[in-house]
Amino acid sequence: MQEHEIEERLDVLEKKVEDLAAELQDVKNHGEEEPKLIPGAEFDFVPSAPQKVIARGVAKIIRVGKAPDDLGLSAREWELLSADGDEHA
């Protein structure tokens, strides 16, 4: 490797160090921000999922009946379901 090639690489590295130092200073000034995700890179953190809203309530069953026949079950499947329900009744 020739001297001018080494100097070019050194210049590129120095520029990269300056950019990283400026980015670090921005992060320090703005507090904690969400980390930038780099496509194809592996990260050691798991981003938090949005909170789930859980609604609780009371329900009253007022009627149980046969479901419509057009739900995609064959007559044999309906017979099996009916037989299972009769055993537990």
C-alpha positions as CSV (number, residue, x, y, z in Angstrom):
1,M,0.0,0.0,0.0
2,Q,1.4,3.3,-1.0
3,E,1.7,6.4,1.2
4,H,-1.1,8.4,-0.5
5,E,-3.5,5.5,-0.1
6,I,-2.8,5.3,3.6
7,E,-3.3,9.1,3.9
8,E,-6.7,8.8,2.0
9,R,-7.8,6.1,4.4
10,L,-6.7,8.0,7.4
11,D,-8.6,11.1,6.2
12,V,-11.8,9.0,5.7
13,L,-11.4,7.5,9.3
14,E,-10.8,11.0,10.8
15,K,-14.0,12.2,9.0
16,K,-15.9,9.3,10.4
17,V,-14.7,9.9,13.9
18,E,-15.8,13.6,13.6
19,D,-19.2,12.5,12.4
20,L,-19.6,10.0,15.2
21,A,-18.5,12.6,17.8
22,A,-21.0,15.1,16.5
23,E,-23.8,12.4,16.6
24,L,-22.8,11.5,20.2
25,Q,-23.0,15.2,21.2
26,D,-26.4,15.5,19.6
27,V,-27.7,12.5,21.5
28,K,-26.3,13.9,24.8
29,N,-27.9,17.3,24.1
30,H,-31.3,15.9,23.2
31,G,-31.6,13.3,25.9
32,E,-32.6,9.8,25.2
33,E,-34.1,9.1,21.8
34,E,-35.1,5.9,20.2
35,P,-32.1,4.2,18.8
36,K,-31.6,4.4,15.0
37,L,-32.3,1.0,13.5
38,I,-29.8,-0.1,10.8
39,P,-31.3,-2.6,8.3
40,G,-29.6,-6.0,8.5
41,A,-27.9,-5.3,11.9
42,E,-28.4,-7.2,15.1
43,F,-29.3,-5.3,18.2
44,D,-29.2,-6.3,21.9
45,F,-32.5,-4.6,22.9
46,V,-36.1,-5.4,22.5
47,P,-38.3,-2.4,21.7
48,S,-41.3,-2.1,24.0
49,A,-44.6,-3.0,22.5
50,P,-47.6,-0.6,22.8
51,Q,-49.7,-1.2,25.8
52,K,-52.8,-3.3,25.4
53,V,-56.1,-1.9,26.5
54,I,-57.9,-4.5,28.5
55,A,-61.6,-3.9,29.0
56,R,-63.5,-6.0,31.5
57,G,-67.2,-6.3,31.8
58,V,-70.1,-8.5,32.8
59,A,-72.3,-10.3,30.2
60,K,-75.5,-12.2,30.4
61,I,-76.2,-15.1,28.1
62,I,-79.8,-14.9,27.1
63,R,-80.1,-17.5,24.4
64,V,-78.1,-20.4,22.9
65,G,-79.2,-21.8,19.6
66,K,-78.0,-23.6,16.5
67,A,-75.7,-21.6,14.3
68,P,-76.5,-20.9,10.7
69,D,-75.8,-23.8,8.3
70,D,-73.7,-21.6,6.0
71,L,-70.7,-21.5,8.2
72,G,-68.6,-23.8,6.1
73,L,-69.1,-27.0,8.2
74,S,-70.3,-30.2,6.5
75,A,-73.4,-32.0,7.8
76,R,-71.1,-34.7,9.4
77,E,-69.2,-32.0,11.3
78,W,-72.4,-30.5,12.6
79,E,-73.5,-34.0,13.7
80,L,-70.2,-34.4,15.6
81,L,-70.5,-31.0,17.2
82,S,-74.1,-31.8,18.2
83,A,-73.1,-35.2,19.6
84,D,-70.3,-33.6,21.7
85,G,-72.7,-31.0,23.1
86,D,-75.3,-33.7,24.0
87,E,-72.8,-35.7,26.0
88,H,-72.0,-32.7,28.2
89,A,-75.6,-31.6,28.8
